[in-house]
């Protein structure tokens, strides 16, 4: 099963990138980060729609889409592990996690998603969310393999 993190925005060196890379190196599933960015200056509503289109274009046909949405119901680490394990066991080829920009995700992305996931009621910077997501994927992998990293 291939995992993709499709995220709005480009980053440079910094602690957020270091956090993502730290956990990404530990994940045994093939993992790829695909950054998308609209260069044109668009009104807020049009920009959010365009970012949604760019994100959805990163999902291969048949992929399971996971929308990271602060308004979604939170899922425990064990719950995320259970979902990833079920998709793996069901032969899902691709899972794409989608992280919106400053304006969040467009409704078309949320509608396409098989799962909407929240990291709590607070708003996280979208660059930091990448690192949090990578850590949770690593944690899920550890739960699935019985590794002691997750002590919950």
C-alpha positions as CSV (number, residue, x, y, z in Angstrom):
1,X,0.0,0.0,0.0
2,X,1.4,3.4,-1.0
3,X,0.8,6.4,1.1
4,X,0.8,10.0,-0.2
5,X,0.6,13.2,1.7
6,X,-0.8,15.8,-0.7
7,X,-0.4,19.2,0.8
8,X,-1.0,22.8,-0.2
9,X,2.1,25.0,0.0
10,X,5.8,24.6,-0.4
11,X,8.2,24.6,2.5
12,X,11.9,25.3,2.9
13,X,14.3,24.0,5.5
14,X,13.0,24.3,9.1
15,X,11.8,22.5,12.1
16,X,8.5,21.5,10.5
17,X,10.2,19.8,7.6
18,X,12.7,18.1,10.0
19,X,9.8,16.7,12.0
20,X,8.1,15.3,8.9
21,X,11.3,13.8,7.6
22,X,12.2,12.3,11.0
23,X,9.0,10.2,11.0
24,X,8.8,9.7,7.3
25,X,12.2,7.8,7.4
26,X,10.8,5.4,9.9
27,X,7.6,4.5,8.0
28,X,7.9,1.3,6.1
29,X,5.0,1.9,3.8
30,X,6.1,3.7,0.6
31,X,5.4,7.3,1.5
32,X,5.6,10.4,-0.8
33,X,4.9,14.0,-0.1
34,X,3.3,15.9,-3.0
35,X,3.1,19.7,-2.6
36,X,0.7,21.7,-4.7
37,X,0.5,25.5,-5.0
38,X,-1.5,27.9,-7.1
39,X,0.8,30.7,-8.2
40,X,-2.0,33.0,-9.4
41,X,-3.5,35.5,-7.0
42,X,-7.1,34.5,-6.7
43,X,-9.9,35.7,-4.5
44,X,-10.2,33.5,-1.3
45,X,-13.1,31.4,-2.5
46,X,-11.6,30.7,-5.9
47,X,-8.2,29.9,-4.4
48,X,-9.7,27.4,-2.0
49,X,-11.5,25.7,-4.9
50,X,-8.4,25.7,-7.1
51,X,-6.3,24.2,-4.2
52,X,-9.0,21.5,-3.9
53,X,-8.7,20.7,-7.6
54,X,-4.9,20.5,-7.3
55,X,-5.1,18.2,-4.3
56,X,-7.6,15.8,-5.9
57,X,-5.4,15.6,-8.9
58,X,-2.8,13.9,-6.7
59,X,-5.1,11.0,-6.0
60,X,-4.7,8.0,-8.3
61,X,-8.0,6.4,-9.6
62,X,-9.4,4.2,-6.8
63,X,-7.3,5.8,-4.1
64,X,-8.7,6.1,-0.5
65,X,-8.7,9.8,0.3
66,X,-8.3,11.0,3.9
67,X,-9.1,14.7,4.4
68,X,-7.4,16.4,7.3
69,X,-10.1,18.7,8.6
70,X,-10.2,20.5,11.9
71,X,-14.0,20.2,12.0
72,X,-13.9,16.4,11.6
73,X,-14.4,13.9,14.4
74,X,-11.1,13.1,16.1
75,X,-9.9,9.5,15.7
76,X,-7.6,7.8,18.2
77,X,-4.2,6.6,17.2
78,X,-5.5,3.0,17.6
79,X,-8.5,3.9,15.4
80,X,-6.3,5.2,12.7
81,X,-4.1,2.1,12.9
82,X,-7.3,0.0,12.5
83,X,-8.3,1.9,9.4
84,X,-4.8,1.7,7.8
85,X,-4.7,-2.0,8.7
86,X,-8.1,-2.7,7.2
87,X,-7.2,-0.8,4.0
88,X,-3.9,-2.7,3.7
89,X,-5.7,-6.1,4.3
90,X,-8.4,-5.2,1.8
91,X,-5.7,-4.7,-0.9
92,X,-6.1,-0.9,-1.2
93,X,-3.2,0.3,-3.4
94,X,-3.2,4.0,-2.5
95,X,-4.1,6.1,0.4
96,X,-3.8,9.9,0.0
97,X,-3.9,12.2,3.0
98,X,-5.0,15.7,2.0
99,X,-3.9,18.8,3.9
100,X,-5.4,22.1,2.8
101,X,-3.9,25.6,2.8
102,X,-4.7,28.5,5.1
103,X,-8.3,28.5,4.1
104,X,-8.8,24.8,4.7
105,X,-10.2,22.2,2.4
106,X,-12.8,22.9,-0.3
107,X,-16.1,21.0,0.1
108,X,-15.2,18.9,-3.1
109,X,-12.3,17.4,-1.2
110,X,-14.3,16.6,1.9
111,X,-17.0,15.0,-0.3
112,X,-14.5,12.8,-2.1
113,X,-12.9,11.7,1.2
114,X,-13.5,8.2,2.6
115,X,-12.4,9.5,6.0
116,X,-12.2,12.9,7.5
117,X,-9.6,13.2,10.3
118,X,-9.0,15.8,12.9
119,X,-6.0,16.3,15.2
120,X,-8.3,18.1,17.7
121,X,-10.4,21.2,18.0
122,X,-7.4,23.5,17.7
123,X,-6.1,24.8,14.4
124,X,-2.6,23.6,13.5
125,X,-0.4,25.4,11.0
126,X,-0.6,23.4,7.8
127,X,3.2,22.9,7.6
128,X,3.2,21.5,11.2
129,X,0.3,19.2,10.3
130,X,2.5,17.3,7.9
131,X,4.8,16.4,10.8
132,X,1.9,15.5,13.1
133,X,0.5,13.3,10.3
134,X,3.8,11.5,9.7
135,X,4.1,10.8,13.4
136,X,0.6,9.3,13.5
137,X,1.2,7.1,10.5
138,X,4.4,5.9,12.1
139,X,2.5,5.3,15.4
140,X,-0.2,3.4,13.5
141,X,2.5,1.2,11.8
142,X,3.9,0.5,15.3
143,X,0.5,-0.4,16.6
144,X,-0.1,-2.8,13.7
145,X,3.3,-4.5,14.2
146,X,3.1,-4.7,18.0
147,X,6.1,-2.4,18.4
148,X,6.3,-0.8,21.9
149,X,6.5,2.8,20.5
150,X,2.7,3.2,21.3
151,X,2.1,2.6,24.9
152,X,-1.6,3.5,24.9
